Each structure stands twice: as C-alpha cells, then as structure tokens.
Amino acid sequence: MLAGAMLVGINNRNLMTFEVTLQTTLDLLKDIPDDRVVVSESGIRTRDDVVMLQKAGVDAILVGESLMREKDIGKKVKELLGTSA
C-alpha cells in the first residue's frame, strides 16, 4: 500500500507449500483500503467461492487451474458467473 498501488492481487496459494485457501483473501482484505481494486487469485473453483468473495468485498477474481481442468471451459465460466449453461 505504501507504493500507492490501486490494484492489489492476493495470491491464495502459499508458494512454499503450494496449499491453496481462500481464507488468505479474507484475512488480508481487512488491511486493504476500500478505494483499491482487489483481485483474489487462485483456488476459485465453484459459484459459492465466487459469491463468498464478492460478498467479502473482492472486486475481481483470477481463475486458472480450475478452468484448465475442465473439458468445457465455457460451461465452467458460466457456472462460476452464475449464468445459464
């Protein structure tokens, strides 16, 4: 924050253990000023994950692995966004 970054990405993957938990975003979110754009990165797998992060105040998500594991990526994107498949 001291650098004045207006866009803040929170990586939910521990790069030492490779463990992924969305709790990382929830824990760090409280320390980020409201005028910043917050991106939660990694570990987003379900619509419930998206809704929970949205309700917590996250502005955007970065989804990678859970899409790459899907046969029908478009269908998975629609599922995450809560739109018709």
N, CA, C and O atoms as CSV, one atom per row, in Angstrom:
chain,resi,resn,atom,element,x,y,z
A,1,MET,N,N,0.816,-1.182,0.000
A,1,MET,CA,C,0.000,0.000,0.000
A,1,MET,C,C,0.867,1.255,0.000
A,1,MET,O,O,0.471,2.293,-0.531
A,2,LEU,N,N,2.031,1.153,0.589
A,2,LEU,CA,C,2.910,2.315,0.662
A,2,LEU,C,C,3.327,2.800,-0.715
A,2,LEU,O,O,3.622,3.983,-0.886
A,3,ALA,N,N,3.359,1.921,-1.688
A,3,ALA,CA,C,3.744,2.292,-3.052
A,3,ALA,C,C,2.596,2.976,-3.792
A,3,ALA,O,O,2.783,3.488,-4.895
A,4,GLY,N,N,1.422,2.984,-3.191
A,4,GLY,CA,C,0.281,3.639,-3.807
A,4,GLY,C,C,-0.445,2.788,-4.835
A,4,GLY,O,O,-1.202,3.315,-5.651
A,5,ALA,N,N,-0.228,1.492,-4.805
A,5,ALA,CA,C,-0.888,0.596,-5.769
A,5,ALA,C,C,-2.401,0.693,-5.636
A,5,ALA,O,O,-2.945,0.612,-4.535
A,6,MET,N,N,-3.072,0.867,-6.765
A,6,MET,CA,C,-4.531,0.932,-6.771
A,6,MET,C,C,-5.153,-0.432,-7.071
A,6,MET,O,O,-6.344,-0.642,-6.839
A,7,LEU,N,N,-4.348,-1.347,-7.584
A,7,LEU,CA,C,-4.784,-2.711,-7.887
A,7,LEU,C,C,-3.955,-3.659,-7.028
A,7,LEU,O,O,-2.726,-3.663,-7.098
A,8,VAL,N,N,-4.642,-4.465,-6.216
A,8,VAL,CA,C,-3.950,-5.363,-5.294
A,8,VAL,C,C,-4.398,-6.797,-5.560
A,8,VAL,O,O,-5.582,-7.117,-5.457
A,9,GLY,N,N,-3.440,-7.655,-5.902
A,9,GLY,CA,C,-3.732,-9.072,-6.101
A,9,GLY,C,C,-3.351,-9.857,-4.863
A,9,GLY,O,O,-2.265,-9.682,-4.310
A,10,ILE,N,N,-4.254,-10.723,-4.434
A,10,ILE,CA,C,-3.982,-11.588,-3.285
A,10,ILE,C,C,-3.895,-13.020,-3.795
A,10,ILE,O,O,-4.883,-13.586,-4.261
A,11,ASN,N,N,-2.700,-13.597,-3.703
A,11,ASN,CA,C,-2.479,-14.967,-4.150
A,11,ASN,C,C,-2.867,-15.917,-3.020
A,11,ASN,O,O,-2.261,-15.895,-1.949
A,12,ASN,N,N,-3.868,-16.741,-3.260
A,12,ASN,CA,C,-4.346,-17.682,-2.247
A,12,ASN,C,C,-3.496,-18.944,-2.157
A,12,ASN,O,O,-3.768,-19.822,-1.338
A,13,ARG,N,N,-2.467,-19.036,-2.999
A,13,ARG,CA,C,-1.575,-20.200,-2.989
A,13,ARG,C,C,-0.317,-19.852,-2.193
A,13,ARG,O,O,0.384,-18.891,-2.510
A,14,ASN,N,N,-0.044,-20.634,-1.171
A,14,ASN,CA,C,1.192,-20.498,-0.412
A,14,ASN,C,C,2.313,-21.037,-1.294
A,14,ASN,O,O,2.334,-22.229,-1.599
A,15,LEU,N,N,3.229,-20.195,-1.701
A,15,LEU,CA,C,4.266,-20.598,-2.648
A,15,LEU,C,C,5.366,-21.453,-2.014
A,15,LEU,O,O,6.252,-21.937,-2.717
A,16,MET,N,N,5.318,-21.639,-0.710
A,16,MET,CA,C,6.263,-22.547,-0.042
A,16,MET,C,C,5.695,-23.969,-0.004
A,16,MET,O,O,6.415,-24.942,-0.224
A,17,THR,N,N,4.380,-24.073,0.283
A,17,THR,CA,C,3.755,-25.392,0.442
A,17,THR,C,C,2.821,-25.747,-0.712
A,17,THR,O,O,2.430,-26.904,-0.863
A,18,PHE,N,N,2.467,-24.765,-1.515
A,18,PHE,CA,C,1.503,-24.876,-2.612
A,18,PHE,C,C,0.079,-25.150,-2.129
A,18,PHE,O,O,-0.799,-25.466,-2.932
A,19,GLU,N,N,-0.150,-25.030,-0.832
A,19,GLU,CA,C,-1.501,-25.138,-0.285
A,19,GLU,C,C,-2.297,-23.915,-0.740
A,19,GLU,O,O,-1.773,-22.803,-0.801
A,20,VAL,N,N,-3.568,-24.142,-1.056
A,20,VAL,CA,C,-4.431,-23.058,-1.513
A,20,VAL,C,C,-5.618,-22.933,-0.568
A,20,VAL,O,O,-6.291,-23.920,-0.267
A,21,THR,N,N,-5.869,-21.713,-0.103
A,21,THR,CA,C,-7.035,-21.463,0.735
A,21,THR,C,C,-7.549,-20.048,0.484
A,21,THR,O,O,-6.777,-19.089,0.464
A,22,LEU,N,N,-8.843,-19.934,0.295
A,22,LEU,CA,C,-9.461,-18.624,0.085
A,22,LEU,C,C,-9.441,-17.788,1.359
A,22,LEU,O,O,-9.682,-16.581,1.319
A,23,GLN,N,N,-9.157,-18.424,2.476
A,23,GLN,CA,C,-9.062,-17.703,3.742
A,23,GLN,C,C,-7.974,-16.636,3.683
A,23,GLN,O,O,-8.047,-15.630,4.387
A,24,THR,N,N,-6.973,-16.857,2.849
A,24,THR,CA,C,-5.900,-15.866,2.687
A,24,THR,C,C,-6.481,-14.529,2.255
A,24,THR,O,O,-6.141,-13.488,2.818
A,25,THR,N,N,-7.360,-14.557,1.254
A,25,THR,CA,C,-8.007,-13.319,0.807
A,25,THR,C,C,-8.818,-12.704,1.930
A,25,THR,O,O,-8.731,-11.502,2.177
A,26,LEU,N,N,-9.607,-13.520,2.611
A,26,LEU,CA,C,-10.461,-12.994,3.678
A,26,LEU,C,C,-9.633,-12.371,4.795
A,26,LEU,O,O,-10.016,-11.345,5.358
A,27,ASP,N,N,-8.502,-12.988,5.114
A,27,ASP,CA,C,-7.642,-12.465,6.181
A,27,ASP,C,C,-6.973,-11.146,5.798
A,27,ASP,O,O,-6.860,-10.247,6.632
A,28,LEU,N,N,-6.530,-11.021,4.554
A,28,LEU,CA,C,-5.786,-9.832,4.128
A,28,LEU,C,C,-6.679,-8.674,3.689
A,28,LEU,O,O,-6.259,-7.518,3.709
A,29,LEU,N,N,-7.890,-8.982,3.299
A,29,LEU,CA,C,-8.812,-7.972,2.770
A,29,LEU,C,C,-9.020,-6.814,3.740
A,29,LEU,O,O,-9.141,-5.660,3.329
A,30,LYS,N,N,-9.061,-7.129,5.014
A,30,LYS,CA,C,-9.326,-6.090,6.023
A,30,LYS,C,C,-8.218,-5.044,6.104
A,30,LYS,O,O,-8.432,-3.947,6.621
A,31,ASP,N,N,-7.033,-5.384,5.592
A,31,ASP,CA,C,-5.897,-4.461,5.645
A,31,ASP,C,C,-5.756,-3.600,4.390
A,31,ASP,O,O,-4.836,-2.789,4.291
A,32,ILE,N,N,-6.662,-3.776,3.437
A,32,ILE,CA,C,-6.573,-3.061,2.162
A,32,ILE,C,C,-7.617,-1.945,2.140
A,32,ILE,O,O,-8.798,-2.204,2.373
A,33,PRO,N,N,-7.201,-0.716,1.865
A,33,PRO,CA,C,-8.152,0.401,1.817
A,33,PRO,C,C,-9.276,0.153,0.808
A,33,PRO,O,O,-9.074,-0.489,-0.223
A,34,ASP,N,N,-10.450,0.668,1.122
A,34,ASP,CA,C,-11.641,0.457,0.295
A,34,ASP,C,C,-11.524,1.021,-1.115
A,34,ASP,O,O,-12.238,0.577,-2.014
A,35,ASP,N,N,-10.638,1.991,-1.325
A,35,ASP,CA,C,-10.541,2.599,-2.656
A,35,ASP,C,C,-9.642,1.806,-3.608
A,35,ASP,O,O,-9.419,2.233,-4.741
A,36,ARG,N,N,-9.122,0.655,-3.162
A,36,ARG,CA,C,-8.274,-0.181,-4.014
A,36,ARG,C,C,-9.109,-1.258,-4.694
A,36,ARG,O,O,-10.120,-1.702,-4.152
A,37,VAL,N,N,-8.685,-1.672,-5.874
A,37,VAL,CA,C,-9.309,-2.795,-6.578
A,37,VAL,C,C,-8.586,-4.053,-6.113
A,37,VAL,O,O,-7.366,-4.160,-6.234
A,38,VAL,N,N,-9.350,-5.005,-5.581
A,38,VAL,CA,C,-8.767,-6.232,-5.040
A,38,VAL,C,C,-9.109,-7.416,-5.938
A,38,VAL,O,O,-10.268,-7.641,-6.284
A,39,VAL,N,N,-8.064,-8.171,-6.309
A,39,VAL,CA,C,-8.213,-9.375,-7.121
A,39,VAL,C,C,-7.820,-10.575,-6.264
A,39,VAL,O,O,-6.709,-10.629,-5.736
A,40,SER,N,N,-8.728,-11.531,-6.127
A,40,SER,CA,C,-8.422,-12.777,-5.427
A,40,SER,C,C,-7.928,-13.777,-6.462
A,40,SER,O,O,-8.605,-14.036,-7.458
A,41,GLU,N,N,-6.746,-14.336,-6.224
A,41,GLU,CA,C,-6.079,-15.173,-7.219
A,41,GLU,C,C,-5.855,-16.587,-6.694
A,41,GLU,O,O,-5.279,-16.774,-5.622
A,42,SER,N,N,-6.305,-17.566,-7.441
A,42,SER,CA,C,-6.101,-18.999,-7.176
A,42,SER,C,C,-7.128,-19.567,-6.199
A,42,SER,O,O,-7.570,-18.897,-5.266
A,43,GLY,N,N,-7.490,-20.816,-6.445
A,43,GLY,CA,C,-8.363,-21.547,-5.536
A,43,GLY,C,C,-9.845,-21.332,-5.733
A,43,GLY,O,O,-10.650,-21.843,-4.955
A,44,ILE,N,N,-10.225,-20.586,-6.756
A,44,ILE,CA,C,-11.642,-20.333,-7.007
A,44,ILE,C,C,-12.165,-21.452,-7.893
A,44,ILE,O,O,-11.786,-21.561,-9.059
A,45,ARG,N,N,-13.042,-22.285,-7.331
A,45,ARG,CA,C,-13.487,-23.489,-8.036
A,45,ARG,C,C,-14.989,-23.556,-8.270
A,45,ARG,O,O,-15.441,-24.224,-9.200
A,46,THR,N,N,-15.769,-22.871,-7.436
A,46,THR,CA,C,-17.221,-23.016,-7.506
A,46,THR,C,C,-17.916,-21.655,-7.507
A,46,THR,O,O,-17.311,-20.628,-7.201
A,47,ARG,N,N,-19.183,-21.677,-7.854
A,47,ARG,CA,C,-20.009,-20.470,-7.790
A,47,ARG,C,C,-20.053,-19.952,-6.352
A,47,ARG,O,O,-20.012,-18.743,-6.121
A,48,ASP,N,N,-20.136,-20.865,-5.396
A,48,ASP,CA,C,-20.159,-20.456,-3.987
A,48,ASP,C,C,-18.889,-19.694,-3.606
A,48,ASP,O,O,-18.945,-18.734,-2.837
A,49,ASP,N,N,-17.748,-20.120,-4.142
A,49,ASP,CA,C,-16.488,-19.400,-3.896
A,49,ASP,C,C,-16.592,-17.970,-4.416
A,49,ASP,O,O,-16.214,-17.021,-3.729
A,50,VAL,N,N,-17.104,-17.826,-5.626
A,50,VAL,CA,C,-17.237,-16.507,-6.254
A,50,VAL,C,C,-18.156,-15.618,-5.425
A,50,VAL,O,O,-17.826,-14.465,-5.148
A,51,VAL,N,N,-19.305,-16.149,-5.030
A,51,VAL,CA,C,-20.280,-15.374,-4.256
A,51,VAL,C,C,-19.691,-14.959,-2.909
A,51,VAL,O,O,-19.861,-13.816,-2.484
A,52,MET,N,N,-19.005,-15.875,-2.242
A,52,MET,CA,C,-18.405,-15.575,-0.946
A,52,MET,C,C,-17.379,-14.450,-1.064
A,52,MET,O,O,-17.365,-13.529,-0.247
A,53,LEU,N,N,-16.526,-14.526,-2.078
A,53,LEU,CA,C,-15.513,-13.486,-2.283
A,53,LEU,C,C,-16.162,-12.151,-2.632
A,53,LEU,O,O,-15.730,-11.096,-2.167
A,54,GLN,N,N,-17.197,-12.210,-3.451
A,54,GLN,CA,C,-17.927,-10.999,-3.831
A,54,GLN,C,C,-18.531,-10.336,-2.589
A,54,GLN,O,O,-18.403,-9.126,-2.401
A,55,LYS,N,N,-19.183,-11.127,-1.754
A,55,LYS,CA,C,-19.797,-10.597,-0.533
A,55,LYS,C,C,-18.755,-10.028,0.425
A,55,LYS,O,O,-19.039,-9.093,1.174
A,56,ALA,N,N,-17.554,-10.590,0.401
A,56,ALA,CA,C,-16.478,-10.120,1.279
A,56,ALA,C,C,-15.890,-8.795,0.806
A,56,ALA,O,O,-15.205,-8.111,1.567
A,57,GLY,N,N,-16.159,-8.427,-0.462
A,57,GLY,CA,C,-15.659,-7.152,-0.971
A,57,GLY,C,C,-14.606,-7.247,-2.050
A,57,GLY,O,O,-14.018,-6.235,-2.431
A,58,VAL,N,N,-14.358,-8.448,-2.552
A,58,VAL,CA,C,-13.389,-8.629,-3.639
A,58,VAL,C,C,-13.987,-8.078,-4.932
A,58,VAL,O,O,-15.168,-8.282,-5.213
A,59,ASP,N,N,-13.175,-7.387,-5.707
A,59,ASP,CA,C,-13.642,-6.760,-6.946
A,59,ASP,C,C,-13.508,-7.654,-8.171
A,59,ASP,O,O,-14.288,-7.532,-9.115
A,60,ALA,N,N,-12.531,-8.546,-8.165
A,60,ALA,CA,C,-12.277,-9.389,-9.341
A,60,ALA,C,C,-11.620,-10.692,-8.890
A,60,ALA,O,O,-11.081,-10.792,-7.788
A,61,ILE,N,N,-11.682,-11.683,-9.775
A,61,ILE,CA,C,-11.046,-12.966,-9.481
A,61,ILE,C,C,-10.162,-13.372,-10.647
A,61,ILE,O,O,-10.406,-13.002,-11.795
A,62,LEU,N,N,-9.125,-14.146,-10.325
A,62,LEU,CA,C,-8.265,-14.730,-11.337
A,62,LEU,C,C,-8.416,-16.246,-11.200
A,62,LEU,O,O,-8.078,-16.827,-10.169
A,63,VAL,N,N,-8.927,-16.866,-12.253
A,63,VAL,CA,C,-9.178,-18.306,-12.241
A,63,VAL,C,C,-8.313,-18.947,-13.313
A,63,VAL,O,O,-8.318,-18.506,-14.462
A,64,GLY,N,N,-7.584,-19.967,-12.952
A,64,GLY,CA,C,-6.717,-20.636,-13.924
A,64,GLY,C,C,-6.893,-22.131,-13.908
A,64,GLY,O,O,-7.508,-22.708,-14.805
A,65,GLU,N,N,-6.344,-22.761,-12.877
A,65,GLU,CA,C,-6.298,-24.224,-12.806
A,65,GLU,C,C,-7.672,-24.866,-12.912
A,65,GLU,O,O,-7.835,-25.856,-13.626
A,66,SER,N,N,-8.662,-24.323,-12.215
A,66,SER,CA,C,-9.983,-24.959,-12.251
A,66,SER,C,C,-10.605,-24.893,-13.641
A,66,SER,O,O,-11.423,-25.744,-13.991
A,67,LEU,N,N,-10.231,-23.896,-14.436
A,67,LEU,CA,C,-10.709,-23.844,-15.827
A,67,LEU,C,C,-9.945,-24.822,-16.709
A,67,LEU,O,O,-10.531,-25.489,-17.561
A,68,MET,N,N,-8.654,-24.902,-16.503
A,68,MET,CA,C,-7.822,-25.769,-17.343
A,68,MET,C,C,-8.131,-27.250,-17.144
A,68,MET,O,O,-7.846,-28.072,-18.015
A,69,ARG,N,N,-8.708,-27.583,-16.008
A,69,ARG,CA,C,-9.057,-28.976,-15.727
A,69,ARG,C,C,-10.409,-29.369,-16.325
A,69,ARG,O,O,-10.776,-30.544,-16.306
A,70,GLU,N,N,-11.141,-28.404,-16.848
A,70,GLU,CA,C,-12.476,-28.656,-17.398
A,70,GLU,C,C,-12.425,-29.014,-18.873
A,70,GLU,O,O,-11.623,-28.475,-19.635
A,71,LYS,N,N,-13.286,-29.924,-19.252
A,71,LYS,CA,C,-13.421,-30.293,-20.661
A,71,LYS,C,C,-14.102,-29.158,-21.437
A,71,LYS,O,O,-13.718,-28.841,-22.562
A,72,ASP,N,N,-15.117,-28.557,-20.813
A,72,ASP,CA,C,-15.875,-27.464,-21.432
A,72,ASP,C,C,-15.634,-26.187,-20.618
A,72,ASP,O,O,-16.350,-25.908,-19.656
A,73,ILE,N,N,-14.627,-25.427,-21.014
A,73,ILE,CA,C,-14.233,-24.229,-20.265
A,73,ILE,C,C,-15.355,-23.191,-20.249
A,73,ILE,O,O,-15.602,-22.557,-19.223
A,74,GLY,N,N,-16.028,-23.020,-21.378
A,74,GLY,CA,C,-17.119,-22.047,-21.446
A,74,GLY,C,C,-18.223,-22.356,-20.454
A,74,GLY,O,O,-18.760,-21.454,-19.811
A,75,LYS,N,N,-18.558,-23.622,-20.331
A,75,LYS,CA,C,-19.593,-24.042,-19.383
A,75,LYS,C,C,-19.162,-23.728,-17.950
A,75,LYS,O,O,-19.966,-23.267,-17.141
A,76,LYS,N,N,-17.892,-23.980,-17.644
A,76,LYS,CA,C,-17.376,-23.710,-16.299
A,76,LYS,C,C,-17.388,-22.211,-15.998
A,76,LYS,O,O,-17.720,-21.806,-14.884
A,77,VAL,N,N,-17.031,-21.393,-16.977
A,77,VAL,CA,C,-17.069,-19.939,-16.791
A,77,VAL,C,C,-18.495,-19.499,-16.479
A,77,VAL,O,O,-18.721,-18.705,-15.567
A,78,LYS,N,N,-19.445,-20.014,-17.233
A,78,LYS,CA,C,-20.854,-19.670,-16.984
A,78,LYS,C,C,-21.287,-20.111,-15.593
A,78,LYS,O,O,-22.016,-19.394,-14.907
A,79,GLU,N,N,-20.839,-21.289,-15.180
A,79,GLU,CA,C,-21.159,-21.776,-13.834
A,79,GLU,C,C,-20.601,-20.822,-12.776
A,79,GLU,O,O,-21.310,-20.443,-11.844
A,80,LEU,N,N,-19.344,-20.439,-12.920
A,80,LEU,CA,C,-18.722,-19.533,-11.951
A,80,LEU,C,C,-19.430,-18.185,-11.901
A,80,LEU,O,O,-19.569,-17.588,-10.834
A,81,LEU,N,N,-19.876,-17.711,-13.054
A,81,LEU,CA,C,-20.549,-16.415,-13.130
A,81,LEU,C,C,-22.024,-16.484,-12.755
A,81,LEU,O,O,-22.672,-15.455,-12.558
A,82,GLY,N,N,-22.554,-17.710,-12.656
A,82,GLY,CA,C,-23.956,-17.874,-12.297
A,82,GLY,C,C,-24.903,-17.579,-13.437
A,82,GLY,O,O,-26.043,-17.167,-13.220
A,83,THR,N,N,-24.424,-17.794,-14.666
A,83,THR,CA,C,-25.285,-17.599,-15.834
A,83,THR,C,C,-25.694,-18.952,-16.391
A,83,THR,O,O,-25.107,-19.971,-16.028
A,84,SER,N,N,-26.676,-18.977,-17.254
A,84,SER,CA,C,-27.177,-20.228,-17.833
A,84,SER,C,C,-26.089,-20.938,-18.617
A,84,SER,O,O,-25.290,-20.311,-19.311
A,85,ALA,N,N,-26.073,-22.243,-18.496
A,85,ALA,CA,C,-25.076,-23.049,-19.226
A,85,ALA,C,C,-25.520,-23.369,-20.624
A,85,ALA,O,O,-24.797,-24.037,-21.364
